[in-house]
């Protein structure tokens, strides 16, 4: 296939127009941008964050939530976590770190067809509990595990 100078100039001009339109905000794919829940991710204590997220709803402990976390984290700056569940109709998974300056580490909203599994890297300030809260149907379920942090983390 030959590529003429005319075709090149047409494609370059079209690409330039797309970039300018996107930068100007004229072309914004609404489905792509995630919603930023600023008040959920504000500094505070765990209880305040839980109240903001779940409005004082009852949260039941569940053995149907599987947490895969190290018992001892050699570096608090990178703590791997995997959360899975056998609960049906899982709508969201929230991960909280008890003693972090901002307790909410992540919140995932899942579609109906998604498998209830998430994986992430946490940053932990110090030894504390990692709590996962899953919304399934109209109920909230949680599981927790303590992780001992030896070095690093949010505090230094």
Secondary structure, DSSP 8 states (H G I E B T S, - for coil): ----HHHHHHHHHHHHHHHHHHHTTSS--TTTS----TTTTSS--HHHHHHHHHTT--EEE-TTEEEEE-SEES-TT-EEEEEEE--SSEEEEEEEETTSSS-EEEEEE--TTS-SEEEEEE--SSSEEEEEEEEETTEEEEEEEEEEE-S-STT-
